[in-house]
């Protein structure tokens, strides 16, 4: 009887303690679902708040019809960055219409990119109201197509204080399409083509679509917030060295833009399989937000 009683007591105490232990081990951040309005529709997302956040970011999507980027958001939150990530308009729980296909005229025409930039800007405004620390810097972090969206949003919303861009173009939408059609999904493209002939193709190839091109350089030329671009040298969706050339022009003009090139990576520079780009982005955000806080004192 005593043995059974002792065993039962031990099990009972263990059951009481385990949930608390599990909670404390996984409670690096809290998750709160949110909804917000943008251009007449309701977008749904989640806010991840670390115990001690030193910065905050809104995640901006690539061209695919993707829901909120929870796994990437959790990686950021574990590093002390508060995150708002939301379902793209027309996807998941968000209202509106997803404009597709992913590669095509309607997905990257000026109207849609401006609309998506409004969504990102509205997310920033909503995020600010949820942050307890009203002085915490908020930035935009995005992938691929976000290279056109983020500069537009940052140009219009003064609350955006920095930007991190994974495999994002600095060339026009039409130039990017010419390059993407040229590579045609061939992972060995750069083994059989030179930079010179690729640039010649981008410059002179006939456009398959006729629409007004979006040029991110127009917005980048008018903003002065710090920006970090992370590129994979083997990218076959954006011409990386041409994009870097544009950034070097801005850097020569005194713009606070930086980039890092990874020789072994392609378009996916945010993968968990190679964490170096992610780690560099975290250190960069820490440095920039620390300097930003110093300047406000």
C-alpha positions in Angstrom: 0.0 0.0 0.0 2.7 2.4 0.9 4.6 1.6 -2.3 1.5 2.1 -4.4 0.7 5.3 -2.5 4.3 6.6 -3.0 4.2 5.7 -6.7 0.8 7.4 -7.2 2.0 10.5 -5.4 5.2 10.6 -7.6 3.1 10.3 -10.8 0.7 12.9 -9.6 3.6 15.3 -8.8 5.2 14.5 -12.2 2.0 15.3 -14.0 1.7 18.6 -12.2 5.3 19.6 -13.0 5.6 18.4 -16.6 3.2 21.0 -18.2 5.0 23.8 -16.4 8.4 22.4 -17.5 7.2 22.1 -21.1 5.8 25.6 -21.1 9.0 27.1 -19.7 11.1 25.3 -22.3 9.0 26.4 -25.3 7.9 29.8 -24.0 10.5 31.8 -25.9 7.6 33.8 -27.4 3.9 34.2 -27.3 1.7 33.9 -30.4 -1.4 36.0 -30.9 -3.7 35.9 -34.0 -4.7 39.2 -35.4 -6.9 40.7 -38.2 -6.4 44.0 -39.9 -7.9 46.1 -42.7 -6.1 47.0 -45.9 -7.7 48.6 -49.0 -11.2 47.4 -48.0 -10.4 43.8 -47.2 -9.5 41.9 -44.0 -6.1 40.2 -43.7 -5.4 37.6 -41.1 -2.1 36.9 -39.5 -0.2 36.1 -36.3 2.1 38.2 -34.0 5.0 36.4 -32.3 6.3 38.3 -29.3 9.5 37.3 -27.5 10.0 38.0 -23.9 12.6 40.6 -24.7 12.3 41.9 -28.2 15.0 44.3 -29.5 13.4 44.8 -32.9 10.2 43.9 -34.9 9.6 42.9 -38.5 6.7 42.3 -40.8 7.3 39.5 -43.2 6.5 40.3 -46.9 5.7 37.4 -49.2 7.2 36.2 -52.5 5.1 35.8 -55.6 3.5 32.4 -54.6 0.0 32.1 -52.9 1.4 31.5 -49.5 0.0 31.6 -46.0 1.7 33.3 -43.0 5.3 32.2 -42.7 5.1 30.7 -39.3 8.3 28.6 -39.3 10.5 31.5 -40.4 8.7 33.8 -37.9 9.5 31.3 -35.1 13.2 31.4 -36.1 13.2 35.2 -35.8 11.2 35.2 -32.6 13.7 32.8 -30.9 16.4 35.4 -31.7 14.5 38.2 -30.0 12.7 39.7 -32.9 9.0 40.3 -32.7 7.2 39.3 -35.9 3.9 39.9 -37.7 3.3 37.4 -40.5 0.0 37.2 -42.4 -1.7 35.2 -45.1 -1.3 36.8 -48.4 -4.4 38.5 -49.8 -6.7 35.9 -51.3 -4.9 33.1 -49.4 -5.7 31.2 -46.2 -7.9 33.3 -43.9 -7.2 36.6 -45.7 -9.8 38.2 -47.9 -9.4 39.6 -51.3 -8.1 37.9 -54.4 -4.7 36.4 -55.1 -3.5 37.7 -58.4 -1.7 34.9 -60.2 -0.1 33.0 -61.7 3.2 33.4 -59.8 5.1 34.2 -63.0 3.1 36.4 -65.4 2.0 39.9 -66.2 -0.8 40.3 -63.7 1.2 39.1 -60.7 3.9 41.7 -61.1 2.1 44.6 -62.8 2.3 47.9 -61.1 -1.3 47.8 -59.7 -0.8 44.5 -57.9 2.6 45.4 -56.5 1.3 48.7 -55.1 -1.7 46.9 -53.6 0.6 44.4 -51.9 2.8 47.2 -50.6 -0.4 48.7 -49.0 -1.0 45.4 -47.3 2.6 45.4 -45.9 2.2 49.1 -44.8 -1.1 48.3 -43.1 0.5 45.4 -41.3 3.2 47.7 -40.0 0.6 50.2 -38.7 -1.3 47.4 -37.0 1.9 45.9 -35.5 2.9 49.2 -33.9 -0.4 49.3 -31.9 0.3 45.8 -30.5 3.8 46.4 -29.4 4.2 47.3 -25.7 7.5 49.1 -26.4 6.4 51.9 -28.7 10.0 52.9 -29.5 11.1 49.4 -30.8 12.3 49.7 -34.4 10.0 48.0 -37.0 11.3 46.8 -40.4 10.2 44.8 -43.4 11.7 41.4 -44.2 10.8 39.7 -47.4 11.6 37.2 -50.1 12.0 37.5 -53.9 9.0 39.5 -55.2 9.2 41.5 -52.0 12.2 43.3 -53.6 9.6 45.4 -55.5 7.0 45.6 -52.7 9.2 46.6 -49.8 10.8 49.8 -51.3 7.3 51.1 -52.3 6.0 50.5 -48.8 9.1 52.0 -47.1 8.8 55.1 -49.3 5.3 55.7 -48.1 5.4 54.7 -44.5 7.8 56.5 -42.2 7.3 53.9 -39.4 9.5 51.5 -41.5 13.0 51.9 -40.2 15.0 49.1 -41.9 14.6 46.3 -44.5 16.0 42.9 -45.1 15.6 41.3 -48.5 16.3 37.7 -49.3 17.0 37.1 -53.0 15.2 40.3 -54.0 15.7 42.1 -57.4 16.8 45.6 -57.8 16.0 45.6 -61.5 12.7 46.2 -63.2 9.9 43.6 -63.4 10.3 43.3 -67.2 14.1 42.7 -66.9 13.5 40.0 -64.3 11.0 38.2 -66.5 13.5 38.3 -69.5 16.1 36.7 -67.3 13.7 34.1 -65.8 12.5 33.0 -69.2 16.1 32.8 -70.4 17.2 30.5 -67.6 14.0 28.4 -67.9 14.4 26.7 -64.6 17.8 25.2 -65.6 19.9 24.7 -62.4 23.0 24.4 -64.6 22.4 27.6 -66.4 25.5 29.4 -65.1 27.7 26.5 -66.1 26.8 27.2 -69.8 26.3 30.9 -70.0 28.4 33.9 -69.3 27.5 37.1 -67.4 28.1 39.2 -70.6 25.7 37.2 -72.8 23.1 37.1 -70.1 23.2 40.9 -69.7 23.0 41.2 -73.5 19.9 39.0 -73.5 18.2 40.9 -70.6 18.9 44.2 -72.4 17.6 43.2 -75.9 15.2 40.3 -75.6 11.6 40.9 -76.7 9.1 41.1 -73.9 6.5 38.3 -73.8 4.2 40.6 -71.9 3.3 44.3 -72.4 2.8 46.2 -69.2 4.3 49.1 -67.4 7.4 48.0 -65.6 8.0 48.6 -61.9 11.5 49.9 -61.2 12.5 49.5 -57.5 15.3 52.0 -58.1 12.8 54.8 -58.1 11.7 54.1 -54.6 15.2 53.1 -53.4 16.4 56.5 -54.6 14.1 58.4 -52.3 14.5 56.4 -49.1 17.5 56.4 -46.6 16.7 53.6 -44.2 19.3 50.8 -43.9 18.8 47.8 -46.2 20.5 44.4 -46.4 20.2 42.2 -49.5 21.2 38.5 -49.3 22.0 36.9 -52.7 22.9 33.4 -53.9 25.4 33.5 -56.8 23.7 30.5 -58.5 20.3 32.2 -58.6 18.3 31.5 -61.8 15.3 33.7 -61.0 17.1 37.0 -60.6 20.4 38.2 -62.2 22.3 38.7 -59.0 25.4 40.4 -60.3 23.3 43.0 -62.2 21.3 43.6 -59.0 24.5 44.0 -57.0 25.8 46.5 -59.6 22.7 48.6 -59.0 23.3 48.4 -55.2 26.9 49.5 -55.6 25.7 52.6 -57.5 23.5 53.4 -54.5 26.3 52.7 -52.1 28.5 55.1 -54.0 25.8 57.8 -53.5 25.9 57.3 -49.8 22.8 55.1 -49.4 23.0 52.8 -46.3 22.5 49.7 -48.4 24.6 46.5 -47.9 24.6 43.1 -49.5 26.2 39.7 -49.0 26.8 37.2 -51.8 26.8 33.4 -51.1 28.7 31.5 -53.8 27.1 28.1 -53.2 23.4 29.2 -52.9 20.7 29.8 -55.5 17.4 31.6 -55.1 16.6 30.1 -51.7 18.7 32.1 -49.3 16.4 31.7 -46.3 16.5 27.9 -46.0 17.2 26.1 -42.7 19.6 23.9 -44.6 22.2 26.7 -44.7 21.7 29.2 -41.9 24.5 31.6 -42.7 22.3 34.1 -44.5 19.8 34.0 -41.7 22.5 34.4 -39.0 24.0 37.3 -40.9 20.6 39.0 -41.1 20.1 38.7 -37.4 23.4 40.2 -36.6 22.8 43.0 -39.0 19.4 43.8 -37.5 21.0 43.9 -34.1 23.7 46.3 -35.2 21.3 48.6 -37.1 18.6 48.7 -34.4 21.2 49.3 -31.7 22.6 52.3 -33.7 19.0 53.5 -34.3 18.3 53.5 -30.6 21.6 55.4 -29.9 20.6 58.1 -32.3 17.2 58.5 -30.6 18.7 59.1 -27.2 
